[in-house]
């Protein structure tokens, strides 16, 4: 699969390419390639995460699938009508998203889950093209500060005009809305930086925006 917003055969980042080859050797059954966006082609809601997790999307080939971060995300998507099932296990589990699409700022697994600035910038053209293809008035939910900055960069906007913070809403030049949330990572949920209630409140805000 190759498009302006995704390239399964992308090898532009040499560090990530070498790391994925090493991971594939250690875990032959893992996807260990760039992870494609998942969901409907023209979503009302685009969710942008950071990057695939080692034993999650990097293993399964589906964003937020198979790792801890996906538990709260998919339960919440189901609760608010964006998913047909509350749990995402594999690409063969029959789960489908409704009015929603999930992507990542960086499409490949980075060592220690930390992409470099150069890698984020290199992958930004894919994200920019994906954002450019959204329907008018779509809502973009960013999970975490890096995803937030990547979206702002993809729009060619000033970072200083769009500071990150949980639960913020920004109007974008193309009439889309940018909604921010802390990432639903194990660290954030275990430390209560992000609670289930806080995450649900973000989605309640999204539904209200959709109803306008």
C-alpha positions in Angstrom: 0.0 0.0 0.0 1.5 3.3 -1.1 -0.2 6.7 -1.0 0.6 10.3 -0.2 -0.4 9.7 3.4 1.3 6.3 3.9 4.0 4.1 2.4 4.4 0.6 3.7 7.8 0.4 2.0 9.2 3.7 3.4 12.8 3.5 4.5 13.7 7.2 4.8 14.7 7.0 8.4 17.8 4.8 8.5 17.8 4.5 12.3 14.2 3.3 12.3 14.8 1.0 9.3 17.7 -0.7 11.0 15.8 -1.0 14.3 12.8 -2.6 12.6 15.1 -5.1 10.8 16.5 -6.1 14.2 13.1 -6.4 15.7 11.9 -8.6 12.8 14.8 -10.9 13.4 14.0 -11.2 17.1 10.2 -11.4 16.6 9.6 -13.0 13.1 5.8 -12.9 13.5 5.7 -9.2 14.2 4.5 -6.7 11.6 7.7 -4.7 12.1 7.1 -2.2 9.3 5.4 1.2 9.0 1.9 0.9 10.5 -0.9 2.1 8.3 -3.7 4.4 9.5 -6.9 2.4 10.6 -10.5 3.4 10.1 -12.8 5.0 7.6 -11.4 6.9 4.7 -13.2 10.2 5.3 -13.6 10.4 9.1 -15.4 12.9 11.2 -12.8 12.2 13.9 -9.1 11.6 13.2 -7.1 10.5 16.2 -3.3 11.1 16.1 -1.0 9.2 18.4 2.8 9.3 18.7 4.2 6.0 17.2 3.6 2.3 17.2 4.4 0.4 20.4 6.9 -2.5 20.4 4.4 -5.2 21.4 1.3 -3.3 20.2 0.9 -1.8 16.8 4.4 -2.8 15.8 3.4 -6.4 16.4 -0.2 -6.4 15.1 0.0 -3.8 12.3 -3.0 -1.9 13.6 -2.6 1.4 15.6 -3.1 1.0 19.4 -3.7 -2.7 19.1 -2.2 -5.3 21.4 -0.7 -2.8 23.9 -1.8 -1.2 27.1 -2.4 2.2 25.6 -5.1 0.8 23.3 -7.2 -0.5 26.2 -8.7 2.8 27.3 -8.8 4.1 23.8 -10.8 1.4 22.2 -13.1 1.1 25.3 -13.8 4.8 24.9 -14.3 4.6 21.2 -16.9 1.9 21.7 -18.6 3.8 24.5 -19.1 6.8 22.4 -20.1 5.1 19.2 -16.9 5.2 17.2 -16.1 1.4 17.3 -18.0 -1.8 16.8 -16.1 -3.5 19.7 -14.6 -2.4 23.0 -11.4 -4.3 22.5 -8.9 -4.4 19.6 -6.9 -7.6 19.5 -5.7 -8.1 16.0 -6.4 -7.2 12.4 -8.6 -10.3 12.1 -10.8 -9.6 15.1 -13.6 -8.0 13.1 -13.5 -4.7 14.8 -14.4 -1.7 12.6 -14.3 2.0 13.4 -17.3 4.3 12.7 -16.8 7.9 11.6 -13.3 7.6 13.0 -9.7 7.0 11.9 -6.5 6.4 13.9 -3.0 7.4 12.7 0.3 8.2 14.2 2.7 11.1 13.9 5.5 8.6 13.3 4.5 5.5 11.4 7.5 3.3 12.5 8.5 1.9 15.9 11.3 4.0 17.4 13.8 2.7 19.9 12.6 3.2 23.5 9.4 4.8 22.0 11.4 8.0 21.4 11.6 9.2 17.8 14.1 11.9 17.1 13.1 15.4 15.9 14.4 14.6 12.4 12.3 11.4 12.3 9.2 13.2 13.3 9.9 15.9 10.7 10.6 13.3 8.0 7.3 11.5 8.7 5.4 14.8 8.9 4.7 15.0 5.1 2.6 11.8 5.4 0.6 13.3 8.2 0.2 16.6 6.4 -1.2 14.8 3.3 -3.6 12.9 5.6 -4.8 16.0 7.2 -5.2 17.7 3.9 -7.6 14.9 2.8 -10.0 15.3 5.7 -13.5 16.4 5.1 -14.4 20.0 6.0 -15.1 20.5 9.7 -13.4 17.3 10.8 -12.2 17.0 14.4 -8.6 16.1 15.1 -7.8 14.6 18.5 -4.1 14.5 19.4 -2.9 12.2 22.1 0.1 13.8 23.8 2.4 16.7 23.1 4.5 15.2 20.3 1.4 14.4 18.3 0.1 17.8 19.0 3.2 19.5 17.7 3.3 17.3 14.7 -0.2 18.3 13.7 0.5 22.0 14.2 3.7 21.6 12.1 1.7 19.7 9.4 -0.6 22.7 9.1 2.3 25.1 8.9 1.2 27.0 12.0 3.1 28.6 14.7 3.7 26.3 17.7 3.5 29.3 20.1 -0.1 29.9 19.0 -1.2 26.4 19.8 0.1 25.4 23.2 -0.5 21.8 24.4 -2.7 21.1 27.4 -5.3 18.5 28.2 -8.8 19.2 27.0 -8.0 22.3 24.9 -9.9 23.1 21.6 -8.5 25.1 18.8 -10.0 26.3 15.5 -7.9 25.5 12.5 -7.6 27.4 9.3 -9.5 24.8 7.3 -12.5 24.9 9.7 -11.4 21.7 11.4 -11.1 21.6 15.2 -8.0 20.5 17.1 -8.8 18.8 20.4 -6.0 17.9 22.8 -5.6 15.1 25.4 -2.9 13.5 27.4 -1.7 10.3 25.9 -3.5 7.1 27.1 -0.2 5.5 28.0 0.3 3.1 30.8 2.4 5.7 32.6 -0.2 8.4 32.4 -3.1 6.2 33.4 -1.2 4.5 36.3 -0.1 7.9 37.7 -3.6 9.3 37.2 -2.3 12.1 35.1 -5.0 10.8 32.7 -8.0 9.2 34.3 -10.9 7.4 32.6 -13.2 10.2 33.5 -10.8 12.8 32.0 -10.6 10.9 28.8 -14.3 10.4 28.6 -14.8 14.1 29.1 -12.7 14.8 26.0 -14.9 12.6 24.0 -18.0 14.2 25.4 -16.6 17.5 24.2 -15.9 16.0 20.8 -19.6 14.8 20.5 -20.8 18.3 21.4 -18.5 19.8 18.7 -19.9 17.3 16.2 -23.5 18.2 17.0 -22.9 21.9 16.2 
